[in-house]
Amino acid sequence: MYMVWVLYAVCHSNPYRGRPFFFIMIRRLRLASPTLVTLLVLQAITMLLMFGWYHHHHHPTSSSSSSSSSSTSSQGKVHVLLLSSWRSGSSFLGQVFSQHPSVFYLMEPAWHVWMTLRMSGARELRMAVRDTLRQVLKCDLSVMDSYMPPHPNVSQLFMWSHSRALCSAPACALTPRGAFSNETDCKKRCDARGLGGAEAACKSYSHVVLKEVRIFELESLYPLLHDPELDLRIVHLVRDPRAVWRSREQSAKALAQDSAVVLEQKMSEAKGAEAQYRVMQEVCRSHVRLHETALLKPPHFLRGRYKMVRFEDLVRDPLGQINGIYQFTGLDMTPRLQNWVYNITHGKGKGTKKEAFSITSRNAEDVSRAWRTSLPYEKVRRIQEVCKGAMSLLGYRAVNSDKEQRQLDIDVLSPREPYQFSWLPSKQTSKA
């Protein structure tokens, strides 16, 4: 009878709410023997624990149920898409992710889609690109079977040696996880048969980051943002179109096939200066579409998951900008990474190497404004015409003469407040 009363007091606390359980029970049992009191206390504790178990499993809290769809199914991973265009500094920013000890990084998985289905245009390939990215983000590399020969070597993945994770255990024992990888050594010693080691490596990291230059709008990515198995963040890197043009001229042969897909033409028809201006126009339009979708009335599921970064801001304040990017994607800066970032952005190189994807120690700010002294003004004027909207939206000022172009004390970068180009979650924002 006493136990029935005790359980009633525990489960339905009125009128004893806030009063200690043992105080209530002892008052009712003060005439009983010590042995009986002890026995009943033990029984009451057992029943209380059972009640707690029942309540937890049959009446879960709203917070635990809401997190189960995102964190449990994705096993706590954060997934990042680094979106950019060719020759915009994305290989450098990709390495900022790749060299982090918590990141599994791959460079442009959609390259395989475009090169395999290259007779199609960029618009026709959007869904194939999206589905490939979805599976790779989930560490399912079997999706590459459609675009690679049977039982491929790891070296058949596009630019695989740029991924530190593929040069580290469990993919390859060459590089300790906390160390920086060496691309040359990785090529010699880490070319494994099959993609099983790459999948195992992907599953062992807290962050999966894919760099991609073949996304021209955000709408095709909406299914990924809705996918409960993905915690997706989008980092959108842009660069001054005049600097992009200069770099594209130096890498014209390497970009010929991609240019043909962008223009939905044969390679023979996508050559020449006029074709390249049309490519630049499409690239600039894509940046406008991406940014306006995220900036002007974005869908609720995109808020807090998009951040735009200008390459010029990145090279002027590397550590500050990269700290912000790391914070946005849930990564921490380490002292070793700080030193690496400083060294890679403060070298003596001027960016004259012709390799399309080389990452070398250079003076990054000098590289970012090299177009001002190397491009003829007539080319600059034409680029400003075809990319006028993008330059205005993204904060790049036009120059109006050859003299103004070469006057380096004139800043062609408009200052922009962070809220203008990134959606960041607020502590006061309620859950959508």
LUMKEVEX-768034 format. One line per 3 residues: number of its first residue (from 1); their letters; for each residue z, y, x negated of N, C-alpha, C. Coordinates in steps of 0.2 Angstrom, whole numbers. Layout:
% residues N
NUM	a	Z:Y:X:Z:Y:X:Z:Y:X  ...
//
This chain:
% residues 432
1	mym	0:-6:-4:0:0:0:0:6:-4  4:6:-10:4:12:-14:-3:13:-18  -6:7:-19:-13:8:-23:-18:11:-18
4	vwv	-17:9:-12:-22:12:-7:-21:19:-7  -15:22:-6:-14:29:-6:-16:32:-13  -15:29:-18:-17:32:-25:-25:33:-25
7	lya	-28:27:-23:-36:28:-23:-38:33:-19  -35:34:-13:-37:39:-8:-36:46:-11  -30:47:-15:-29:53:-18:-34:55:-23
10	vch	-36:50:-27:-41:51:-32:-48:52:-29  -50:48:-25:-57:49:-22:-58:55:-17  -52:57:-14:-53:62:-9:-47:67:-11
13	snp	-48:71:-15:-42:75:-18:-38:80:-14  -41:82:-8:-37:86:-4:-31:82:-1  -25:85:0:-23:92:-2:-20:92:-9
16	yrg	-22:87:-13:-19:87:-20:-24:89:-25  -29:93:-23:-34:95:-28:-31:99:-34  -32:98:-40:-30:102:-45:-23:99:-48
19	rpf	-20:94:-44:-13:92:-47:-15:86:-51  -11:84:-56:-12:79:-60:-11:72:-56  -16:67:-58:-15:61:-54:-9:57:-55
22	ffi	-7:57:-61:-1:54:-63:6:57:-60  6:63:-59:11:67:-56:12:65:-49  6:64:-45:6:62:-38:9:55:-38
25	mir	6:51:-42:8:44:-41:16:42:-43  18:46:-48:25:45:-50:30:47:-45  28:53:-42:33:55:-37:33:50:-31
28	rlr	28:47:-29:28:42:-24:32:35:-26  32:34:-33:35:28:-35:41:29:-39  45:34:-38:51:36:-42:56:31:-41
31	las	56:27:-35:62:23:-33:60:16:-36  54:15:-38:52:8:-41:54:7:-48  54:0:-50:56:-2:-56:51:1:-62
34	ptl	54:2:-68:49:4:-73:43:-1:-74  44:-8:-73:39:-13:-74:34:-12:-69  36:-11:-63:31:-10:-57:27:-4:-58
37	vtl	30:1:-60:27:8:-61:21:7:-67  23:3:-72:18:2:-78:12:-2:-75  14:-7:-71:8:-11:-69:4:-7:-64
40	lvl	7:-3:-60:3:1:-55:-1:6:-58  1:9:-64:-2:14:-67:-8:11:-71  -8:5:-74:-13:2:-77:-19:0:-72
43	qai	-16:-2:-66:-21:-4:-61:-25:2:-58  -21:8:-58:-24:14:-55:-30:16:-60  -28:16:-67:-33:18:-72:-39:14:-72
46	tml	-38:7:-71:-44:3:-70:-48:5:-64  -45:6:-59:-49:8:-53:-52:15:-54  -49:19:-57:-52:26:-59:-58:26:-63
49	lmf	-58:21:-68:-64:20:-72:-69:17:-68  -68:13:-64:-73:10:-60:-76:15:-55  -72:19:-52:-75:24:-48:-79:29:-52
52	gwy	-77:31:-58:-81:35:-62:-88:32:-64  -88:25:-65:-94:22:-66:-99:22:-60  -96:21:-55:-100:20:-48:-103:27:-47
55	hhh	-99:33:-48:-101:39:-46:-107:41:-51  -106:39:-57:-111:41:-62:-118:38:-61  -118:32:-59:-124:28:-57:-127:29:-51
58	hhp	-123:31:-46:-126:32:-39:-127:39:-37  -123:44:-41:-124:51:-39:-125:55:-45  -131:54:-49:-132:58:-55:-132:65:-54
61	tss	-131:69:-59:-131:76:-58:-138:78:-59  -139:84:-56:-146:87:-56:-149:88:-63  -144:90:-68:-147:91:-75:-149:85:-78
64	sss	-146:79:-77:-148:73:-80:-154:70:-77  -155:71:-70:-161:69:-67:-167:73:-68  -166:80:-69:-171:84:-71:-174:83:-78
67	sss	-169:81:-83:-171:80:-90:-175:73:-91  -173:68:-86:-176:62:-87:-183:61:-87  -187:66:-84:-194:66:-83:-197:68:-89
70	sst	-194:73:-93:-196:76:-99:-194:73:-105  -187:72:-106:-185:70:-113:-185:63:-113  -183:59:-108:-182:52:-109:-189:49:-109
73	ssq	-194:50:-105:-201:47:-106:-204:49:-112  -203:55:-115:-206:57:-121:-202:55:-127  -196:52:-126:-192:50:-131:-190:56:-136
76	gkv	-189:62:-133:-187:67:-136:-191:71:-141  -198:69:-141:-203:72:-145:-205:78:-143  -207:83:-147:-210:89:-146:-218:88:-148
79	hvl	-222:90:-144:-229:89:-145:-232:96:-146  -236:98:-151:-239:104:-152:-246:104:-153  -250:108:-150:-257:109:-151:-258:116:-154
82	lls	-261:116:-160:-263:122:-164:-270:123:-162  -271:128:-158:-278:130:-156:-281:136:-160  -287:135:-162:-290:141:-166:-297:140:-166
85	swr	-301:143:-170:-308:143:-171:-309:142:-178  -315:140:-180:-317:138:-187:-316:144:-191  -314:143:-197:-313:149:-202:-308:154:-200
88	sgs	-303:152:-197:-298:157:-194:-291:156:-198  -291:152:-203:-284:151:-206:-280:146:-203  -284:142:-199:-280:136:-196:-278:130:-200
91	sfl	-282:129:-206:-280:124:-210:-274:126:-214  -273:132:-216:-267:135:-219:-261:134:-214  -262:136:-208:-256:135:-203:-255:128:-202
94	gqv	-260:124:-202:-259:117:-201:-255:114:-206  -256:116:-212:-251:114:-218:-244:116:-217  -243:122:-214:-236:124:-213:-233:119:-209
97	fsq	-236:116:-204:-233:111:-200:-233:104:-204  -239:103:-207:-239:96:-210:-234:95:-215  -232:100:-219:-228:99:-225:-220:99:-222
100	hps	-219:100:-216:-212:100:-213:-210:92:-213  -204:91:-215:-202:84:-215:-201:81:-208  -201:85:-203:-200:82:-196:-207:81:-192
103	vfy	-213:82:-195:-219:83:-192:-224:77:-194  -227:74:-189:-233:70:-190:-239:75:-188  -243:76:-193:-249:80:-192:-256:77:-192
106	lme	-260:79:-188:-267:77:-189:-272:83:-188  -277:83:-192:-282:88:-192:-288:87:-187  -289:90:-182:-295:90:-178:-297:83:-176
109	paw	-293:79:-172:-295:73:-169:-302:73:-165  -303:79:-162:-309:80:-158:-315:80:-162  -315:81:-168:-321:81:-173:-324:74:-172
112	hvw	-321:69:-171:-324:62:-170:-328:62:-163  -325:65:-158:-328:65:-152:-335:69:-152  -335:75:-155:-341:79:-156:-346:76:-160
115	mtl	-344:73:-166:-349:70:-170:-352:63:-167  -348:60:-163:-351:54:-160:-355:55:-154  -353:60:-150:-357:62:-144:-360:69:-145
118	rms	-363:70:-151:-365:77:-153:-372:79:-149  -375:75:-145:-381:77:-141:-378:80:-135  -372:80:-133:-369:83:-128:-367:90:-130
121	gar	-366:95:-125:-364:101:-126:-356:102:-126  -353:107:-128:-346:108:-128:-343:107:-122  -346:110:-116:-343:109:-110:-343:102:-107
124	elr	-348:98:-109:-348:91:-106:-343:87:-110  -341:89:-116:-336:85:-120:-329:87:-119  -327:92:-114:-321:94:-113:-316:89:-111
127	mav	-318:84:-106:-313:79:-104:-312:74:-109  -318:72:-113:-317:67:-118:-312:70:-124  -313:76:-125:-308:79:-130:-301:79:-128
130	rdt	-300:81:-121:-293:81:-119:-290:74:-119  -294:69:-116:-291:62:-116:-289:60:-123  -293:61:-128:-292:59:-135:-286:63:-137
133	lrq	-285:69:-136:-279:73:-138:-273:70:-135  -273:68:-128:-267:65:-125:-265:59:-128  -269:54:-129:-267:48:-132:-265:49:-139
136	vlk	-268:53:-143:-265:54:-150:-259:57:-150  -257:62:-146:-251:65:-145:-245:60:-143  -248:55:-140:-243:49:-138:-243:44:-143
139	cdl	-246:45:-149:-246:40:-155:-250:34:-153  -255:34:-149:-259:29:-147:-266:30:-150  -267:27:-156:-273:29:-160:-279:24:-158
142	svm	-277:19:-153:-283:15:-151:-288:19:-147  -287:25:-145:-292:29:-142:-297:31:-147  -296:30:-154:-301:31:-159:-306:26:-159
145	dsy	-305:20:-156:-309:14:-156:-316:16:-154  -316:21:-149:-323:23:-146:-327:27:-151  -324:30:-156:-327:35:-160:-327:32:-168
148	mpp	-325:26:-169:-325:24:-176:-327:17:-176  -329:14:-182:-331:7:-182:-325:3:-182  -326:-4:-180:-320:-8:-179:-316:-9:-186
151	hpn	-309:-9:-185:-305:-10:-190:-306:-5:-196  -306:2:-194:-307:7:-199:-302:8:-204  -303:10:-210:-299:13:-214:-296:19:-212
154	vsq	-289:21:-214:-286:27:-213:-291:33:-215  -294:32:-221:-298:37:-224:-304:39:-219  -305:35:-214:-311:37:-209:-308:42:-204
157	lfm	-302:43:-204:-299:49:-199:-301:55:-203  -303:60:-199:-306:67:-201:-300:70:-205  -301:72:-212:-297:75:-216:-290:72:-216
160	wsh	-290:66:-216:-283:62:-216:-278:64:-222  -281:65:-228:-277:66:-233:-273:73:-233  -275:77:-228:-271:84:-227:-265:82:-223
163	sra	-264:76:-221:-258:75:-217:-252:72:-222  -247:75:-223:-242:73:-227:-239:66:-224  -239:66:-218:-236:60:-215:-240:54:-216
166	lcs	-246:54:-217:-251:48:-219:-250:47:-226  -247:51:-230:-245:50:-237:-238:48:-238  -234:47:-233:-227:45:-233:-226:39:-229
169	apa	-220:36:-231:-218:30:-227:-217:31:-220  -219:27:-215:-221:20:-216:-228:20:-217  -232:25:-217:-240:24:-218:-241:23:-225
172	cal	-238:26:-230:-239:25:-237:-233:27:-241  -231:23:-246:-225:24:-249:-225:29:-255  -231:33:-255:-232:37:-261:-227:43:-261
175	tpr	-226:47:-255:-223:53:-255:-216:53:-251  -211:54:-254:-204:54:-250:-205:59:-245  -202:58:-239:-202:62:-233:-201:69:-234
178	gaf	-196:70:-238:-194:77:-239:-198:81:-245  -203:78:-248:-207:81:-253:-214:83:-250  -217:87:-254:-224:89:-253:-229:84:-255
181	sne	-234:83:-251:-239:78:-253:-244:81:-257  -248:77:-261:-253:79:-265:-259:76:-263  -264:80:-261:-270:77:-257:-274:72:-262
184	tdc	-275:74:-268:-279:70:-273:-275:63:-274  -269:63:-275:-265:57:-276:-266:53:-269  -265:56:-264:-265:53:-257:-272:49:-256
187	kkr	-277:52:-258:-284:49:-257:-284:43:-261  -281:43:-267:-282:37:-272:-278:31:-270  -272:33:-266:-267:27:-266:-265:26:-259
190	cda	-267:29:-254:-265:28:-247:-270:27:-242  -276:24:-244:-281:23:-239:-280:15:-237  -277:15:-231:-275:8:-229:-280:6:-224
193	rgl	-280:-1:-223:-285:-4:-218:-281:-4:-211  -285:-2:-206:-283:-1:-199:-278:5:-198  -277:6:-192:-273:12:-190:-266:11:-188
196	gga	-263:4:-189:-257:3:-187:-251:7:-191  -252:8:-198:-247:12:-201:-247:19:-199  -253:22:-197:-253:28:-195:-249:29:-188
199	eaa	-250:24:-184:-247:24:-177:-239:23:-178  -237:19:-183:-230:18:-184:-227:25:-187  -231:28:-191:-228:34:-194:-228:40:-189
202	cks	-233:40:-184:-232:45:-179:-226:44:-174  -224:38:-173:-219:36:-169:-212:38:-172  -212:38:-179:-206:39:-182:-204:47:-183
205	ysh	-208:51:-181:-206:59:-182:-204:62:-175  -201:67:-175:-198:71:-169:-204:75:-167  -209:77:-171:-214:82:-169:-221:79:-170
208	vvl	-225:79:-166:-232:77:-167:-236:84:-166  -240:86:-171:-244:92:-171:-251:90:-172  -256:93:-168:-263:92:-169:-266:99:-169
211	kev	-270:100:-175:-274:106:-175:-281:105:-172  -283:109:-168:-290:108:-165:-293:115:-164  -300:115:-165:-304:121:-165:-309:120:-159
214	rif	-309:114:-156:-314:113:-151:-312:113:-144  -307:118:-142:-304:119:-136:-306:126:-134  -310:127:-129:-312:134:-127:-309:137:-121
217	ele	-305:133:-118:-301:136:-112:-295:132:-111  -290:135:-108:-284:131:-106:-284:126:-100  -288:128:-96:-288:124:-89:-289:117:-91
220	sly	-293:115:-95:-294:108:-97:-288:104:-99  -283:108:-102:-277:105:-104:-271:105:-99  -273:107:-93:-267:107:-88:-264:100:-87
223	pll	-269:95:-87:-266:88:-86:-261:86:-91  -262:89:-97:-257:88:-103:-250:91:-102  -251:97:-99:-245:101:-98:-241:98:-92
226	hdp	-244:95:-87:-241:91:-82:-238:84:-84  -241:82:-89:-239:75:-91:-231:74:-93  -228:70:-89:-220:70:-90:-219:67:-97
229	eld	-224:63:-100:-222:60:-107:-223:65:-112  -226:71:-111:-227:76:-116:-223:82:-115  -220:84:-121:-217:91:-121:-221:96:-125
232	lri	-226:98:-122:-232:102:-125:-230:109:-126  -231:111:-133:-231:118:-134:-238:120:-137  -241:126:-136:-247:128:-138:-247:134:-142
235	vhl	-249:134:-149:-249:139:-153:-257:141:-154  -258:147:-152:-265:150:-152:-266:155:-158  -270:153:-163:-271:157:-169:-278:160:-169
238	vrd	-278:167:-169:-284:171:-169:-284:175:-176  -290:177:-177:-292:181:-183:-297:186:-182  -297:191:-186:-302:196:-185:-309:193:-186
241	pra	-313:194:-180:-320:191:-180:-324:193:-186  -323:199:-189:-327:201:-195:-325:197:-201  -319:195:-202:-317:190:-207:-319:183:-206
244	vwr	-319:181:-200:-322:175:-198:-329:174:-200  -333:179:-198:-340:179:-200:-341:178:-207  -337:182:-211:-338:182:-218:-337:174:-221
247	sre	-331:171:-218:-330:165:-220:-335:160:-218  -337:161:-212:-343:156:-209:-349:156:-213  -351:162:-216:-357:163:-220:-356:158:-226
250	qsa	-350:158:-229:-349:154:-235:-349:146:-233  -348:144:-227:-347:137:-225:-352:135:-220  -358:139:-220:-363:138:-215:-366:130:-214
253	kal	-367:127:-220:-369:120:-220:-364:115:-216  -358:116:-218:-352:112:-215:-351:113:-208  -353:119:-205:-352:121:-198:-359:120:-194
256	aqd	-364:118:-197:-371:117:-194:-370:113:-187  -368:107:-188:-367:103:-182:-363:105:-177  -357:108:-178:-353:111:-173:-356:117:-170
259	sav	-360:121:-174:-363:127:-171:-368:124:-165  -372:119:-167:-377:116:-162:-373:114:-156  -367:111:-156:-364:109:-150:-361:115:-146
262	vle	-359:120:-150:-357:126:-146:-362:129:-142  -368:129:-145:-374:132:-142:-378:127:-137  -376:121:-137:-379:116:-134:-387:116:-135
265	qkm	-388:116:-142:-395:115:-144:-395:110:-150  -401:109:-152:-403:105:-158:-401:109:-164  -399:105:-169:-397:108:-175:-403:113:-178
268	sea	-409:111:-177:-415:115:-179:-415:121:-176  -413:122:-169:-413:128:-165:-407:132:-166  -402:129:-170:-395:133:-170:-395:136:-177
271	kga	-400:137:-180:-400:140:-187:-402:148:-187  -401:151:-192:-403:158:-192:-397:163:-190  -398:169:-192:-393:174:-191:-392:175:-183
274	eaq	-397:175:-179:-396:177:-172:-392:171:-169  -393:165:-171:-390:159:-168:-382:160:-170  -381:162:-176:-374:163:-178:-370:168:-174
277	yrv	-374:174:-173:-371:179:-169:-369:176:-162  -373:172:-159:-372:169:-152:-366:164:-153  -365:161:-158:-359:156:-159:-353:161:-160
280	mqe	-353:166:-163:-348:171:-164:-346:174:-157  -351:175:-153:-350:178:-146:-346:172:-142  -348:166:-142:-345:161:-139:-338:160:-141
283	vcr	-336:160:-148:-330:159:-151:-325:165:-148  -328:171:-148:-324:177:-146:-322:176:-139  -327:174:-135:-326:173:-127:-321:168:-126
286	shv	-321:163:-130:-315:158:-129:-308:160:-131  -308:164:-136:-301:167:-137:-299:172:-131  -304:175:-128:-302:180:-123:-300:175:-117
289	rlh	-303:170:-115:-301:165:-110:-295:162:-111  -293:160:-117:-287:157:-119:-281:162:-118  -282:167:-120:-277:172:-120:-276:175:-114
292	eta	-281:177:-110:-280:180:-103:-277:175:-99  -279:169:-99:-276:164:-95:-268:163:-96  -266:164:-102:-259:164:-103:-255:171:-102
295	llk	-259:176:-102:-256:183:-102:-256:186:-95  -261:185:-91:-262:188:-85:-261:182:-79  -255:183:-76:-253:178:-71:-254:171:-73
298	pph	-250:169:-78:-251:162:-80:-248:157:-75  -250:151:-74:-247:146:-70:-240:145:-73  -235:143:-68:-228:143:-70:-227:138:-76
301	flr	-231:132:-76:-230:127:-81:-232:129:-88  -235:135:-88:-238:137:-95:-233:142:-98  -228:145:-94:-224:150:-97:-219:146:-101
304	gry	-218:149:-107:-213:146:-112:-216:141:-116  -223:140:-115:-226:135:-119:-232:137:-123  -233:144:-123:-239:147:-126:-237:152:-131
307	kmv	-240:153:-137:-238:158:-141:-245:160:-145  -246:166:-145:-252:168:-149:-250:171:-156  -254:170:-161:-252:172:-168:-258:175:-171
310	rfe	-258:181:-174:-264:184:-177:-263:182:-185  -269:180:-188:-269:178:-195:-266:183:-199  -268:189:-197:-267:195:-201:-259:197:-201
313	dlv	-256:196:-195:-249:196:-195:-245:191:-199  -248:185:-199:-246:179:-203:-246:181:-210  -251:184:-213:-251:185:-220:-248:191:-222
316	rdp	-246:196:-218:-242:201:-220:-235:200:-220  -233:195:-216:-226:193:-215:-225:186:-214  -227:182:-220:-227:175:-219:-221:171:-217
319	lgq	-215:173:-220:-209:170:-218:-207:172:-211  -207:178:-210:-205:180:-203:-209:177:-197  -216:177:-198:-220:174:-193:-219:166:-193
322	ing	-219:163:-198:-218:156:-198:-211:154:-195  -206:158:-197:-200:157:-194:-200:157:-186  -204:162:-184:-205:163:-176:-209:157:-173
325	iyq	-214:154:-177:-218:149:-175:-213:142:-175  -209:141:-180:-205:136:-180:-200:136:-175  -197:142:-173:-192:142:-168:-195:140:-161
328	ftg	-201:143:-160:-205:141:-154:-206:134:-153  -207:130:-158:-209:123:-158:-203:119:-160  -197:122:-160:-191:118:-161:-190:115:-168
331	ldm	-193:118:-173:-192:116:-180:-187:121:-184  -184:119:-189:-180:123:-194:-184:124:-200  -183:130:-203:-185:132:-209:-181:129:-215
334	tpr	-183:127:-220:-179:124:-226:-181:129:-232  -176:129:-237:-177:133:-243:-183:130:-246  -185:124:-247:-191:121:-250:-197:124:-247
337	lqn	-197:124:-240:-203:126:-237:-204:134:-238  -198:138:-238:-199:145:-239:-202:146:-246  -200:142:-251:-203:143:-258:-211:141:-257
340	wvy	-212:136:-254:-219:133:-253:-223:139:-250  -221:142:-244:-225:147:-241:-226:153:-245  -221:155:-249:-222:161:-253:-227:159:-258
343	nit	-226:154:-262:-231:152:-267:-238:151:-265  -239:148:-259:-246:147:-256:-249:154:-254  -245:159:-252:-248:165:-250:-248:171:-255
346	hgk	-245:169:-261:-245:175:-266:-248:173:-272  -253:169:-272:-257:167:-278:-261:172:-281  -265:170:-286:-270:175:-289:-277:174:-286
349	gkg	-278:169:-282:-285:168:-280:-287:173:-275  -294:174:-274:-296:179:-269:-300:176:-264  -300:169:-263:-303:166:-258:-311:165:-258
352	tkk	-313:164:-265:-320:164:-266:-323:157:-266  -318:152:-265:-320:145:-266:-324:143:-259  -329:139:-260:-334:137:-255:-332:131:-251
355	eaf	-327:127:-253:-325:121:-249:-323:124:-242  -325:120:-237:-324:122:-230:-316:122:-228  -313:117:-231:-306:116:-229:-301:116:-235
358	sit	-303:120:-240:-298:120:-246:-292:124:-244  -286:121:-247:-280:125:-246:-277:126:-253  -278:132:-256:-276:134:-262:-271:140:-262
361	srn	-268:141:-268:-263:146:-268:-267:153:-269  -267:157:-265:-271:163:-265:-267:169:-262  -269:175:-264:-266:181:-261:-269:182:-254
364	aed	-265:180:-249:-267:179:-242:-269:186:-239  -266:191:-241:-268:197:-238:-274:200:-241  -275:199:-247:-282:201:-250:-288:197:-247
367	vsr	-286:191:-245:-291:186:-242:-293:189:-235  -288:191:-232:-289:193:-225:-293:199:-224  -293:203:-229:-297:210:-228:-303:210:-233
370	awr	-305:204:-236:-311:204:-240:-317:206:-237  -318:205:-231:-324:207:-227:-325:214:-228  -320:218:-229:-321:226:-229:-325:228:-235
373	tsl	-325:224:-240:-329:226:-246:-335:222:-248  -335:216:-244:-341:212:-246:-346:211:-240  -345:213:-234:-350:213:-229:-354:219:-228
376	pye	-360:219:-227:-364:225:-226:-362:228:-219  -362:234:-218:-359:238:-212:-364:236:-206  -370:234:-207:-374:233:-202:-372:226:-198
379	kvr	-370:221:-203:-367:215:-200:-361:216:-196  -356:220:-199:-350:222:-196:-351:225:-189  -356:230:-189:-357:233:-183:-360:228:-177
382	riq	-364:224:-179:-366:219:-174:-361:214:-172  -356:212:-177:-351:208:-175:-346:212:-170  -345:218:-171:-341:222:-167:-344:223:-160
385	evc	-351:222:-159:-354:223:-153:-353:216:-149  -354:210:-152:-354:204:-149:-347:202:-147  -342:205:-151:-335:203:-150:-331:209:-148
388	kga	-334:213:-144:-330:219:-143:-324:218:-138  -325:214:-133:-319:212:-129:-314:209:-132  -315:204:-136:-310:200:-140:-306:205:-144
391	msl	-310:209:-148:-307:214:-153:-302:218:-149  -304:221:-144:-300:225:-140:-293:222:-137  -294:216:-134:-289:212:-132:-284:210:-137
394	lgy	-286:208:-143:-282:205:-148:-279:210:-153  -282:216:-153:-279:222:-157:-282:223:-163  -289:222:-163:-293:224:-169:-297:230:-168
397	rav	-296:235:-173:-300:241:-172:-307:241:-175  -311:244:-172:-318:244:-175:-318:250:-180  -323:249:-185:-324:254:-190:-331:257:-188
400	nsd	-332:263:-189:-338:267:-186:-343:269:-192  -342:267:-198:-346:269:-203:-345:264:-209  -350:264:-214:-349:260:-220:-343:263:-224
403	keq	-342:270:-224:-337:273:-228:-330:271:-225  -329:271:-218:-323:270:-215:-321:262:-216  -326:258:-216:-325:251:-217:-322:250:-224
406	rql	-324:253:-229:-322:252:-236:-316:256:-238  -313:260:-233:-307:264:-235:-301:260:-233  -299:257:-237:-294:251:-236:-287:254:-234
409	did	-286:261:-234:-280:263:-232:-280:265:-224  -286:264:-221:-286:264:-214:-285:257:-211  -280:257:-207:-278:250:-205:-282:248:-198
412	vls	-285:243:-199:-289:241:-193:-285:236:-188  -279:235:-190:-275:230:-185:-270:235:-181  -271:234:-175:-267:238:-170:-260:234:-169
415	pre	-254:238:-170:-248:235:-169:-247:232:-162  -244:226:-161:-243:223:-154:-236:221:-154  -233:222:-148:-226:219:-147:-226:212:-145
418	pyq	-221:208:-147:-221:201:-146:-223:199:-139  -220:203:-134:-220:201:-127:-227:201:-125  -232:205:-128:-239:206:-126:-243:200:-128
421	fsw	-241:195:-132:-245:190:-134:-241:183:-134  -236:183:-131:-232:176:-131:-228:176:-125  -228:170:-122:-223:169:-116:-217:165:-119
424	lps	-211:168:-119:-206:164:-122:-200:163:-117  -197:158:-116:-192:157:-111:-186:161:-112  -184:164:-106:-178:168:-106:-172:164:-104
427	kqt	-166:166:-106:-160:163:-104:-158:164:-97  -161:170:-94:-160:171:-87:-165:168:-83  -170:165:-86:-176:163:-81:-173:156:-78
430	ska	-174:156:-72:-172:150:-68:-178:144:-69  -176:138:-68:-181:133:-69:-186:133:-64  -192:132:-66:-198:132:-61:-197:126:-56
//
